[in-house]
Amino acid sequence: MSEPEGPGADWAEGDTMTTLDDAAGEPEPPAASGGTAGGAAAEVSAVAEVDEPDGPGVPGDPGLAAERDRLARALRETRLQLAMTQARLAALEQSATMELGRTLVRAARRPWSRGVQLPAELVRLWRERGGPAGPGAATLALASAQLGDLAGGGERFLSALTAPGLGAPGSEAASWTPPGLVITGVLTGRACATLAPDAAVHPLLPHDADVVLESTGADLVLIEAGAMLAGSPWAYASDPAATDRGRRLGRLIAAARALGKPVIFIRNVPAHLAPGLDWVAASCDAVSDEGFGVQLARFNPVGLAGSRAGEPVYADARDPREPPAVRALLDEVASVQPAGSVPWRRRPALYREHALFVTVSADQAGEQLACGARVIMIGGEQAAGAVTPAGAVTPAGEPWGAPALREKITELQACAPLSAAEIRPALREIFAGQATPVRLAALARLAGLGDHMIAGRRIAVLARAADAAAAAALSAGLIRQRLTPAEVIVVVEGPDAASAELSARAVTAVLGDLADRGVSVRAVPAVTGGPDTAGLPEPDGLPEPAGLPEPAGGPDTPGWLRRAASVARSPWAVPWPSGREHHDSYLLDLACARECSQADAAGYAGVAYAFTASLEPALARRDFFASGDPGHGLRLFSVS
C-alpha cells in the first residue's frame, strides 16, 4: 500500500485505488500529516475589506445537484465493482494452476539453474494445493462473496438513493464552517458514548452496515476489537462458528476501502478475549493498540462533593489472569475492597463518590484522577502524570509490598479529599495527553486526515493591536500558552483606511512566529471611530483596568469584537484583552473547563468548576460574539 503524500491523499476518490489485494498484506500506516514552519498549514493574510462578509451563497440548480448525486452513486458502484474484480484477479494469479505454469516456464527458460530446482518447487506446490492460507486467503474469500452480493439489490436499495458528503447545507456559503470528524464502524456502546462529545458517531450493525456506511459520509471507519466480545451485535465475528458475521465484517471492510475511506483497527482488548482477529488487522489500513482515552465530558470533577468516602476501592472485579504479585498484594491488604463488575455508565458516579482508589490500569487511573480522586497504582503500566502531587501514587523504586501499601493507604486516608485547586494540575495533564480528543487527533493523523478535524479544540483568539509593538506583546503572550490556538484574529485600527492597511501588514509580519507554528493569522484593518471599532480606545488612550474580560454578547458587545468574530472560522473564540498578563495555562484551563462541562461559555465567576447563572464569558461559541445576541438560555460554567 502506498503512503499518502498529503492529508487524505489516498483516501480521496482519485486515480490511485487501494485494492483488497493490498489489504491482504500487512497494512502500512500513512505518514503523519503536519505542516512545516512557514508551510501551507500557516495561513497569514490581511483582510482589507472593512465591510461585513458576504451572506450565504445562493444554492445551486436542483437539477444539477440531482445529476451530480446520480453520477456520484454510479461512480461509487463502479469503483466497488472494480475493486472486487481486482481482488478476484489477484486470487486467480495466486492460484495453483498459475503457479504451476510459471514454474514450468521458468524451468524451460533456464534448464541448468532452474531445472534442478523443479522437483522441489513441484513438491512445494503439492503441499500448498489446498489454496492460500492466513489473513490474505480470508480477505480474498470475503471479497469474492462481496462481488457475488453485488448482483442483488435488496440491501443496496436505500444506498442507491443517497449521496453521502454531497450537497451539505451551506457548503456554498463563504461563512460556512466545515463539520468536525464523522466516524462510523463496529463500535461498542461505551465507545460511542466516549466519542460522541468530540465527533459525529454512527455505529454499524450487521444487518445495515452497507447502507449506513454509504449514507453517512464518514471520514473514518473504526473496527473495535471490544465490539467482538459477547453481548454486542458483532459478537463472535472472529469465531469460525459465526461465519455469517465474519463475512459481513469482511464485506464492511471491503466496501469502506472501495469507497476510499480509511479503516483503522482498534485493538483495545487482550488477545485471549477476542482471538482470531489477525485477518481483520491485516485487512485494515492501520492498527492502533491504544484505546479512546479519557472522555472529560463524562469523567470530570463537576459537582464534586466536598466530603467523600475515604476507604480504598478497587473499582473492578478480580481478574483470574492478573499477575501473581498483584493477586498476592490484593489478598494481603484487606482494606482494599473490590467493587465488583461495574457497568460503564455507572463508573463516573462511582469515581466521584470515593476519594481513594487502587488500580492496575493506566486508563482507569486517568478516569479516576479526572474525577478528583487519589489513585494508587499497584501494577501494570504507569499513568501519565503519576509523579505530580495530585496524580497517581506509585512506588519510588521496588514494586509495592504489603506493609508499604498499607502505610500509604493509611497516610492518604488521613488526608482531606482533594480540592478543586489540587485537582487542576492532574486535569491539565490528562487534557493535554490522555483525553479523547488527543487520541482522535492521533487516529486522524494516522489516517492522513490531519488533526484539524477535532472541532472542539479549535479556538480563535480575538485581539486588537494599535501597532507592531502591541502585536509583539500579543505574540509573546500566545507563544507562552500551553494550548496553541487554531487562529488569531487581530483588529488593527488606523485614522483612515490606508493607514489601517499599512498597520495590518506590519502586524501580520510581527505575528509570523505564530504562523510558523501552524496558527492561522489574520489582520483586519479598521478605521478608528468607525462602525467596526466601537469601544476601541484611541492609540493614545489609557489602558483598561486589569480584571475580567470586557462584557461580550448583546448590544454592549464592542464592534471590533463582533467584526473579529465574524472573520473567525473556529467554532470557539476567546477575547484577548490588551495590556494584561496571563499565565501559561490560561487558554488550556478555559478549554479544559468547557470540555468537562460541555457549556456554551466559560469564564471566572468566583466559584470553582460549577455552573453559574451569570458571568463574563472568557471563552464562548464564535456565534455568541459575532451575532450580538444577549445569549438567553446559555449554559455558563465558572472555572474558578
C-alpha positions as CSV (number, residue, x, y, z in Angstrom):
1,M,0.0,0.0,0.0
2,S,1.4,3.3,-1.0
3,E,1.7,6.0,1.6
4,P,-0.3,9.2,1.1
5,E,1.7,12.3,0.0
6,G,-0.7,14.7,1.7
7,P,-3.6,14.8,4.1
8,G,-6.1,12.3,2.9
9,A,-4.3,11.7,-0.5
10,D,-5.0,8.0,-0.7
11,W,-8.4,8.2,0.9
12,A,-9.9,10.6,-1.6
13,E,-11.6,9.5,-4.8
14,G,-8.6,9.8,-7.0
15,D,-6.8,7.9,-9.7
16,T,-5.0,5.6,-7.3
17,M,-7.2,3.0,-5.7
18,T,-6.3,0.7,-2.9
19,T,-7.5,-2.8,-3.7
20,L,-8.3,-5.7,-1.5
21,D,-5.2,-7.4,-2.7
22,D,-3.2,-4.7,-0.9
23,A,-5.4,-5.2,2.2
24,A,-4.3,-8.9,2.3
25,G,-0.8,-7.9,3.3
26,E,0.5,-6.0,6.4
27,P,-1.0,-2.5,6.5
28,E,1.4,0.4,6.4
29,P,0.1,3.4,8.5
30,P,0.1,6.6,6.4
31,A,2.7,9.2,7.2
32,A,1.5,11.7,9.8
33,S,0.5,14.9,8.2
34,G,1.8,18.1,9.6
35,G,2.9,21.4,8.2
36,T,6.4,22.6,8.4
37,A,7.5,26.0,9.5
38,G,6.1,28.6,7.1
39,G,4.2,25.8,5.2
40,A,0.7,25.7,3.8
41,A,-0.7,25.0,7.3
42,A,0.1,28.6,8.3
43,E,-2.4,31.0,6.8
44,V,-1.3,34.6,7.0
45,S,-3.5,37.1,5.3
46,A,-4.5,40.7,5.7
47,V,-8.3,41.2,5.4
48,A,-8.5,44.6,3.7
49,E,-12.3,44.8,3.5
50,V,-14.0,46.7,6.3
51,D,-17.5,45.7,5.2
52,E,-19.2,42.7,6.7
53,P,-18.6,39.3,5.0
54,D,-21.0,38.2,2.3
55,G,-24.1,36.4,3.3
56,P,-24.9,32.8,2.5
57,G,-24.4,31.9,-1.1
58,V,-27.2,31.2,-3.5
59,P,-27.9,27.4,-3.6
60,G,-27.2,25.7,-6.9
61,D,-29.6,24.4,-9.6
62,P,-31.6,21.5,-8.1
63,G,-31.3,19.7,-11.4
64,L,-27.5,19.9,-11.5
65,A,-27.4,18.7,-7.8
66,A,-29.5,15.7,-8.7
67,E,-27.4,14.8,-11.7
68,R,-24.2,15.2,-9.5
69,D,-25.7,12.8,-6.9
70,R,-26.6,10.3,-9.6
71,L,-23.1,10.4,-11.1
72,A,-21.6,10.1,-7.6
73,R,-23.7,6.9,-6.9
74,A,-22.7,5.4,-10.2
75,L,-19.0,6.2,-9.6
76,R,-19.1,4.6,-6.1
77,E,-20.8,1.5,-7.6
78,T,-18.3,1.2,-10.4
79,R,-15.3,1.6,-8.0
80,L,-16.7,-1.0,-5.7
81,Q,-17.1,-3.5,-8.6
82,L,-13.7,-2.7,-9.9
83,A,-12.1,-3.3,-6.5
84,M,-13.8,-6.6,-6.2
85,T,-12.9,-7.6,-9.7
86,Q,-9.2,-6.8,-9.0
87,A,-9.4,-8.9,-5.9
88,R,-10.7,-11.8,-7.9
89,L,-8.0,-11.3,-10.5
90,A,-5.4,-11.3,-7.7
91,A,-6.9,-14.6,-6.4
92,L,-6.6,-16.1,-9.9
93,E,-3.0,-15.0,-10.3
94,Q,-2.2,-16.8,-7.0
95,S,-4.0,-20.0,-7.9
96,A,-2.1,-23.3,-8.1
97,T,-2.6,-23.6,-11.9
98,M,-1.0,-20.2,-12.5
99,E,1.9,-21.1,-10.1
100,L,2.5,-24.4,-11.9
101,G,2.6,-22.7,-15.3
102,R,5.1,-20.1,-14.1
103,T,7.3,-22.8,-12.5
104,L,7.4,-24.8,-15.7
105,V,8.1,-21.8,-17.9
106,R,11.0,-20.7,-15.6
107,A,12.5,-24.2,-15.7
108,A,12.2,-24.3,-19.5
109,R,13.9,-20.9,-20.0
110,R,16.8,-21.7,-17.7
111,P,17.1,-25.5,-17.5
112,W,20.5,-25.7,-15.9
113,S,19.8,-23.4,-13.0
114,R,16.0,-23.7,-12.6
115,G,15.7,-27.3,-13.8
116,V,17.4,-28.7,-10.8
117,Q,15.0,-26.8,-8.6
118,L,11.9,-28.0,-10.4
119,P,11.3,-31.1,-8.2
120,A,11.5,-29.1,-5.0
121,E,9.1,-26.5,-6.5
122,L,6.6,-29.2,-7.5
123,V,6.7,-30.7,-4.0
124,R,6.0,-27.2,-2.6
125,L,3.1,-26.7,-4.9
126,W,1.7,-30.1,-4.0
127,R,1.9,-29.3,-0.3
128,E,0.1,-26.0,-0.9
129,R,-2.5,-27.5,-3.2
130,G,-5.3,-26.7,-0.6
131,G,-5.1,-23.0,-1.5
132,P,-3.6,-20.0,0.2
133,A,-3.9,-19.7,4.0
134,G,-3.8,-17.0,6.5
135,P,-5.3,-13.5,6.6
136,G,-4.8,-13.0,2.8
137,A,-6.9,-16.0,2.0
138,A,-9.7,-14.9,4.2
139,T,-9.7,-11.4,2.7
140,L,-9.9,-12.8,-0.9
141,A,-12.7,-15.2,0.0
142,L,-14.7,-12.3,1.6
143,A,-14.0,-10.2,-1.5
144,S,-15.4,-12.9,-3.7
145,A,-18.5,-13.1,-1.6
146,Q,-19.0,-9.4,-1.7
147,L,-18.7,-9.4,-5.5
148,G,-21.4,-12.0,-5.7
149,D,-23.7,-10.0,-3.5
150,L,-23.5,-7.0,-5.9
151,A,-25.8,-8.9,-8.2
152,G,-28.7,-8.5,-5.8
153,G,-30.2,-5.1,-4.9
154,G,-32.0,-5.8,-1.6
155,E,-29.6,-4.3,0.9
156,R,-28.4,-1.7,-1.5
157,F,-31.8,-0.2,-2.4
158,L,-31.5,2.6,0.1
159,S,-27.9,3.3,-0.7
160,A,-28.8,3.9,-4.3
161,L,-30.9,6.9,-3.3
162,T,-28.2,8.6,-1.1
163,A,-25.1,10.6,-1.9
164,P,-23.0,11.0,1.3
165,G,-21.0,14.1,1.7
166,L,-22.6,16.0,-1.2
167,G,-24.9,19.0,-1.0
168,A,-24.1,19.8,2.6
169,P,-26.3,22.7,3.8
170,G,-24.5,25.9,3.5
171,S,-21.4,24.4,1.8
172,E,-21.6,27.1,-0.9
173,A,-21.6,29.9,1.6
174,A,-18.4,31.8,2.4
175,S,-19.0,31.8,6.1
176,W,-19.8,28.0,6.3
177,T,-17.6,26.1,8.8
178,P,-16.7,22.5,7.9
179,P,-18.1,20.0,10.4
180,G,-15.9,18.0,12.7
181,L,-14.8,14.4,12.4
182,V,-17.5,11.9,11.3
183,I,-16.9,8.4,12.5
184,T,-18.6,5.1,11.7
185,G,-17.7,1.5,12.2
186,V,-18.0,-1.5,14.5
187,L,-18.2,0.1,18.0
188,T,-19.4,-0.7,21.4
189,G,-21.9,1.4,23.3
190,R,-19.2,2.6,25.6
191,A,-17.0,3.7,22.6
192,C,-19.9,5.6,21.1
193,A,-20.5,7.4,24.4
194,T,-16.8,8.2,24.6
195,L,-16.5,9.6,21.1
196,A,-19.9,11.4,20.8
197,P,-18.9,14.7,22.5
198,D,-16.0,15.2,20.0
199,A,-17.2,13.6,16.8
200,A,-20.4,12.5,15.0
201,V,-20.6,8.8,15.6
202,H,-22.7,6.4,13.5
203,P,-22.3,2.8,14.8
204,L,-22.8,0.0,12.3
205,L,-24.9,-3.1,12.9
206,P,-24.5,-6.4,10.9
207,H,-27.9,-6.0,9.1
208,D,-27.5,-2.5,7.9
209,A,-23.7,-1.9,7.7
210,D,-23.6,-1.5,3.9
211,V,-26.4,1.0,3.8
212,V,-25.3,3.2,6.8
213,L,-21.7,3.2,5.6
214,E,-22.7,4.7,2.3
215,S,-25.3,7.1,3.7
216,T,-23.3,8.7,6.5
217,G,-20.4,10.2,4.5
218,A,-18.0,9.2,7.3
219,D,-14.4,10.4,7.4
220,L,-13.1,7.4,9.3
221,V,-14.1,3.8,9.8
222,L,-13.1,2.2,13.1
223,I,-13.2,-1.5,13.9
224,E,-13.0,-2.0,17.6
225,A,-11.9,-5.3,19.0
226,G,-14.0,-4.8,22.1
227,A,-17.1,-4.9,19.8
228,M,-16.4,-8.6,19.0
229,L,-17.0,-9.7,22.7
230,A,-20.1,-11.5,23.9
231,G,-23.2,-9.3,24.3
232,S,-22.5,-7.0,21.4
233,P,-24.2,-7.1,17.9
234,W,-20.9,-8.1,16.3
235,A,-20.1,-10.8,18.9
236,Y,-18.1,-13.8,17.7
237,A,-17.4,-12.2,14.3
238,S,-13.9,-13.7,14.5
239,D,-15.2,-17.1,15.5
240,P,-15.3,-19.8,12.7
241,A,-18.7,-20.9,14.1
242,A,-20.2,-17.4,13.3
243,T,-19.3,-17.3,9.6
244,D,-22.2,-15.0,8.7
245,R,-21.0,-12.2,11.0
246,G,-17.4,-12.7,9.9
247,R,-18.5,-12.5,6.3
248,R,-20.4,-9.3,6.9
249,L,-17.5,-7.8,8.7
250,G,-15.2,-8.6,5.8
251,R,-17.8,-7.1,3.4
252,L,-17.8,-3.9,5.5
253,I,-14.1,-3.5,5.4
254,A,-14.0,-4.2,1.6
255,A,-16.8,-1.7,0.9
256,A,-15.1,1.0,3.1
257,R,-11.8,0.7,1.3
258,A,-13.5,0.7,-2.1
259,L,-15.2,3.9,-1.1
260,G,-11.9,5.5,-0.3
261,K,-12.5,5.6,3.5
262,P,-9.5,4.8,5.8
263,V,-10.2,1.8,8.1
264,I,-8.4,1.5,11.4
265,F,-8.4,-1.5,13.7
266,I,-8.6,-0.6,17.4
267,R,-7.0,-3.4,19.4
268,N,-8.2,-2.4,22.8
269,V,-8.8,-5.8,24.5
270,P,-6.3,-8.6,25.2
271,A,-5.9,-11.2,22.5
272,H,-7.1,-14.0,24.7
273,L,-10.6,-12.3,25.0
274,A,-11.0,-11.8,21.2
275,P,-8.8,-14.4,19.4
276,G,-8.8,-14.9,15.6
277,L,-8.7,-11.2,14.6
278,D,-5.4,-11.3,12.7
279,W,-7.2,-11.3,9.4
280,V,-9.1,-8.1,10.5
281,A,-5.8,-6.3,11.4
282,A,-4.3,-7.4,8.0
283,S,-7.3,-6.1,6.1
284,C,-7.4,-2.6,7.7
285,D,-5.2,0.3,6.7
286,A,-3.7,0.8,10.1
287,V,-3.8,-0.7,13.6
288,S,-3.8,1.1,16.9
289,D,-3.2,-0.6,20.2
290,E,-4.4,2.4,22.3
291,G,-8.0,3.0,23.5
292,F,-10.1,6.1,23.1
293,G,-8.7,7.9,26.1
294,V,-10.4,9.7,29.0
295,Q,-13.6,11.5,27.9
296,L,-13.6,14.6,30.2
297,A,-17.3,15.2,29.3
298,R,-18.0,12.1,31.4
299,F,-15.1,11.9,33.8
300,N,-14.7,15.3,35.5
301,P,-14.9,16.9,38.9
302,V,-18.1,18.9,38.1
303,G,-20.4,18.8,41.0
304,L,-17.9,17.0,43.2
305,A,-19.0,16.7,46.9
306,G,-16.7,18.3,49.5
307,S,-16.8,15.1,51.7
308,R,-16.3,11.7,50.1
309,A,-15.7,8.2,51.4
310,G,-12.0,7.6,52.1
311,E,-11.9,3.8,52.1
312,P,-9.7,2.5,49.3
313,V,-11.7,0.9,46.4
314,Y,-10.6,-1.5,43.7
315,A,-13.2,-0.4,41.0
316,D,-13.3,-3.7,39.1
317,A,-13.8,-7.4,39.5
318,R,-10.8,-9.5,40.3
319,D,-9.3,-10.9,37.1
320,P,-8.3,-14.6,37.1
321,R,-5.4,-13.7,34.8
322,E,-4.0,-10.9,37.0
323,P,-0.2,-11.2,37.8
324,P,0.6,-13.3,40.8
325,A,2.2,-10.3,42.6
326,V,-0.9,-8.2,42.2
327,R,-3.1,-11.1,43.3
328,A,-1.0,-11.6,46.5
329,L,-0.9,-7.9,47.2
330,L,-4.7,-7.5,47.0
331,D,-5.2,-10.7,49.1
332,E,-2.9,-9.4,51.9
333,V,-4.2,-5.8,52.1
334,A,-7.7,-6.5,53.3
335,S,-8.7,-2.8,53.5
336,V,-8.9,-2.6,49.6
337,Q,-12.5,-3.6,48.8
338,P,-13.2,-4.8,45.2
339,A,-16.3,-3.1,43.8
340,G,-17.1,-6.0,41.5
341,S,-18.1,-5.6,37.9
342,V,-19.2,-2.0,37.5
343,P,-21.3,-1.0,34.4
344,W,-19.5,1.6,32.3
345,R,-22.5,4.0,32.7
346,R,-22.1,3.8,36.5
347,R,-18.4,4.4,36.6
348,P,-18.3,8.3,36.6
349,A,-20.7,8.5,39.6
350,L,-18.7,5.8,41.4
351,Y,-15.4,7.7,40.9
352,R,-16.9,10.9,42.3
353,E,-18.3,9.1,45.4
354,H,-14.9,7.9,46.7
355,A,-11.7,9.8,47.4
356,L,-9.2,6.9,47.1
357,F,-8.8,4.1,44.5
358,V,-6.4,1.3,43.9
359,T,-5.9,0.2,40.3
360,V,-3.7,-1.7,37.9
361,S,-4.9,0.1,34.7
362,A,-3.4,3.4,33.5
363,D,-6.6,4.2,31.6
364,Q,-8.7,3.6,34.7
365,A,-6.3,5.7,36.7
366,G,-6.7,8.6,34.3
367,E,-10.5,8.5,34.7
368,Q,-10.3,8.4,38.5
369,L,-7.9,11.3,38.6
370,A,-10.1,13.3,36.3
371,C,-13.0,12.7,38.8
372,G,-10.9,14.2,41.7
373,A,-9.8,11.0,43.4
374,R,-6.4,9.9,44.7
375,V,-5.1,6.8,42.9
376,I,-2.5,4.2,43.9
377,M,-1.0,2.2,41.0
378,I,-0.1,-1.3,42.2
379,G,0.9,-2.9,38.9
380,G,0.8,-2.8,35.2
381,E,1.6,0.4,33.3
382,Q,2.1,3.7,34.9
383,A,-0.4,6.5,34.5
384,A,0.6,9.7,32.8
385,G,1.4,12.4,35.3
386,A,1.8,9.9,38.1
387,V,4.7,11.9,39.7
388,T,2.6,15.0,40.2
389,P,1.2,15.6,43.8
390,A,-2.3,15.4,42.5
391,G,-1.6,12.4,40.3
392,A,-1.4,8.6,40.9
393,V,0.8,7.4,43.7
394,T,3.5,4.9,42.6
395,P,6.3,3.2,44.4
396,A,9.6,5.1,44.4
397,G,11.8,2.1,43.5
398,E,10.8,-1.5,44.1
399,P,7.2,-2.7,43.5
400,W,4.7,-2.3,46.2
401,G,4.9,-4.6,49.2
402,A,2.1,-5.2,51.5
403,P,3.5,-3.2,54.5
404,A,4.4,-0.2,52.3
405,L,0.9,-0.3,50.6
406,R,-0.9,-0.4,54.0
407,E,1.2,2.6,55.2
408,K,0.5,4.6,52.1
409,I,-3.2,3.8,52.3
410,T,-3.3,4.9,56.0
411,E,-1.5,8.1,55.1
412,L,-3.9,9.0,52.3
413,Q,-7.0,8.2,54.3
414,A,-5.9,10.7,56.9
415,C,-5.8,13.5,54.2
416,A,-8.8,15.5,53.3
417,P,-10.3,14.9,49.8
418,L,-8.7,16.9,47.0
419,S,-9.9,20.4,46.4
420,A,-10.5,22.0,43.0
421,A,-7.1,23.7,43.1
422,E,-5.4,20.4,43.8
423,I,-7.3,18.5,41.1
424,R,-6.5,21.1,38.4
425,P,-2.8,20.1,37.8
426,A,-3.7,16.4,37.1
427,L,-6.7,17.6,35.0
428,R,-4.4,19.7,32.8
429,E,-2.1,16.7,32.2
430,I,-5.0,14.5,31.3
431,F,-6.4,17.2,28.9
432,A,-3.0,17.6,27.2
433,G,-2.0,13.9,26.9
434,Q,-4.8,11.4,27.7
435,A,-8.1,12.9,26.7
436,T,-10.3,11.6,23.9
437,P,-9.6,14.5,21.5
438,V,-5.9,13.7,21.8
439,R,-6.4,10.1,20.8
440,L,-8.8,11.1,18.0
441,A,-6.3,13.6,16.6
442,A,-3.7,10.7,16.6
443,L,-6.1,8.5,14.7
444,A,-6.8,11.2,12.2
445,R,-3.1,11.8,11.6
446,L,-2.7,8.0,11.2
447,A,-5.4,8.0,8.5
448,G,-3.9,11.1,6.8
449,L,-6.8,13.4,7.7
450,G,-4.9,15.9,9.9
451,D,-5.7,16.8,13.5
452,H,-7.7,19.9,12.4
453,M,-10.8,17.6,12.3
454,I,-11.3,17.9,16.1
455,A,-13.6,20.9,16.1
456,G,-13.9,21.0,19.9
457,R,-10.4,22.2,20.4
458,R,-10.2,24.7,17.6
459,I,-10.1,28.1,19.3
460,A,-9.8,31.5,17.8
461,V,-8.1,34.3,19.8
462,L,-9.8,37.7,19.1
463,A,-7.5,40.6,19.8
464,R,-6.7,44.2,18.8
465,A,-3.4,45.9,18.3
466,A,-2.6,49.5,17.5
467,D,0.9,48.9,16.2
468,A,3.7,46.4,15.8
469,A,4.7,46.7,19.5
470,A,1.3,45.6,20.7
471,A,1.4,42.8,18.1
472,A,4.8,41.7,19.5
473,A,3.3,41.6,23.0
474,L,0.3,39.6,21.8
475,S,2.6,37.1,20.0
476,A,4.8,36.6,23.1
477,G,1.8,36.0,25.3
478,L,0.3,33.4,22.9
479,I,3.6,31.6,22.4
480,R,3.8,31.0,26.1
481,Q,0.5,29.3,26.2
482,R,0.5,25.5,26.7
483,L,-2.5,25.3,24.3
484,T,-1.9,26.8,20.9
485,P,-4.9,28.4,19.3
486,A,-6.1,27.4,15.9
487,E,-6.3,31.0,14.6
488,V,-5.6,34.6,15.7
489,I,-7.8,37.4,14.5
490,V,-6.3,40.9,15.2
491,V,-8.3,44.1,14.6
492,V,-5.8,46.8,13.6
493,E,-7.1,50.4,13.8
494,G,-5.9,53.5,11.9
495,P,-7.1,57.1,11.3
496,D,-8.0,56.2,7.7
497,A,-8.3,53.1,5.5
498,A,-4.8,53.5,4.0
499,S,-3.1,53.8,7.4
500,A,-5.1,50.8,8.8
501,E,-4.0,48.7,5.8
502,L,-0.3,49.5,6.4
503,S,-0.6,48.8,10.1
504,A,-2.3,45.5,9.3
505,R,0.6,44.4,7.1
506,A,3.1,45.4,9.8
507,V,1.1,43.4,12.4
508,T,0.9,40.4,10.1
509,A,4.7,40.4,9.7
510,V,5.2,40.6,13.5
511,L,2.9,37.6,14.1
512,G,5.0,35.5,11.8
513,D,6.2,33.3,14.7
514,L,2.7,32.2,15.4
515,A,2.2,31.5,11.7
516,D,5.3,29.3,11.7
517,R,3.7,27.2,14.5
518,G,0.7,26.4,12.3
519,V,-1.6,29.2,13.6
520,S,-3.8,30.9,11.0
521,V,-3.2,34.6,11.5
522,R,-5.5,37.3,10.1
523,A,-5.1,41.1,10.5
524,V,-8.4,43.0,10.0
525,P,-7.8,46.7,9.2
526,A,-10.4,49.1,10.7
527,V,-10.8,52.9,10.8
528,T,-10.7,54.3,14.3
529,G,-14.2,55.5,15.3
530,G,-15.8,53.6,12.5
531,P,-18.7,51.2,12.9
532,D,-16.3,48.2,13.4
533,T,-14.4,49.8,16.2
534,A,-17.0,50.9,18.7
535,G,-15.4,50.7,22.1
536,L,-11.9,50.6,20.6
537,P,-9.6,53.0,22.5
538,E,-7.7,55.7,20.7
539,P,-4.0,55.0,20.1
540,D,-3.0,57.3,22.9
541,G,-5.8,56.3,25.2
542,L,-5.3,54.9,28.7
543,P,-5.1,51.1,29.1
544,E,-8.2,49.4,30.6
545,P,-8.0,48.4,34.2
546,A,-7.0,44.8,35.0
547,G,-9.8,42.3,35.7
548,L,-12.1,40.1,33.8
549,P,-12.6,40.5,30.1
550,E,-15.0,43.2,28.9
551,P,-18.6,42.2,28.6
552,A,-19.4,40.2,25.4
553,G,-22.6,39.4,23.7
554,G,-25.7,41.6,23.4
555,P,-25.9,45.2,22.4
556,D,-22.9,46.1,24.6
557,T,-20.5,43.9,22.6
558,P,-17.7,46.1,21.2
559,G,-17.9,46.5,17.4
560,W,-14.3,45.3,17.0
561,L,-15.1,42.1,18.8
562,R,-18.1,41.4,16.6
563,R,-16.0,42.1,13.5
564,A,-13.2,39.8,14.6
565,A,-15.7,37.0,15.5
566,S,-17.4,37.3,12.1
567,V,-14.0,36.8,10.4
568,A,-13.0,33.7,12.5
569,R,-13.7,30.2,11.3
570,S,-13.1,28.2,14.5
571,P,-16.2,27.2,16.5
572,W,-14.9,28.7,19.8
573,A,-13.5,32.1,20.5
574,V,-11.5,33.8,23.3
575,P,-11.3,37.6,23.5
576,W,-7.7,38.5,24.4
577,P,-7.7,41.8,26.4
578,S,-4.7,44.0,25.7
579,G,-2.3,45.1,28.4
580,R,-2.9,42.0,30.6
581,E,-0.6,39.2,31.5
582,H,-2.0,35.7,31.5
583,H,-0.4,32.5,33.0
584,D,0.7,29.9,30.6
585,S,-2.4,27.7,31.2
586,Y,-5.0,30.4,30.6
587,L,-6.3,29.0,27.3
588,L,-5.8,25.4,28.5
589,D,-7.9,25.9,31.6
590,L,-10.7,27.6,29.7
591,A,-10.7,24.8,27.0
592,C,-10.5,22.1,29.7
593,A,-13.4,23.6,31.6
594,R,-15.5,23.8,28.5
595,E,-14.7,20.2,27.6
596,C,-15.6,19.0,31.1
597,S,-18.9,20.9,31.3
598,Q,-19.9,21.0,27.6
599,A,-21.1,24.5,28.4
600,D,-21.8,27.3,25.8
601,A,-19.5,29.7,27.6
602,A,-16.8,29.5,30.3
603,G,-15.3,32.2,32.5
604,Y,-14.4,33.3,36.0
605,A,-17.4,33.9,38.4
606,G,-15.8,33.2,41.8
607,V,-16.9,29.5,42.1
608,A,-14.7,26.6,41.2
609,Y,-15.8,24.2,38.5
610,A,-19.5,24.8,38.8
611,F,-22.3,26.1,36.6
612,T,-23.5,29.6,37.3
613,A,-26.3,31.9,36.4
614,S,-24.1,34.8,35.1
615,L,-20.5,35.5,34.2
616,E,-18.4,37.5,31.7
617,P,-17.5,34.9,29.1
618,A,-13.8,34.4,28.6
619,L,-14.5,31.5,26.1
620,A,-17.7,31.1,24.2
621,R,-19.0,29.9,20.9
622,R,-18.0,32.1,18.0
623,D,-21.6,33.0,17.1
624,F,-22.1,34.4,20.6
625,F,-19.6,37.1,20.0
626,A,-20.5,37.6,16.3
627,S,-24.3,37.9,16.5
628,G,-24.8,40.5,19.2
629,D,-27.4,38.2,20.8
630,P,-27.5,38.5,24.6
631,G,-27.5,34.7,24.8
632,H,-30.5,33.8,26.9
633,G,-30.6,30.2,27.9
634,L,-26.9,29.6,27.6
635,R,-25.1,27.2,29.9
636,L,-22.5,29.2,31.7
637,F,-19.6,27.5,33.6
638,S,-17.2,29.0,36.0
639,V,-13.5,27.9,36.1
640,S,-12.7,29.4,39.5
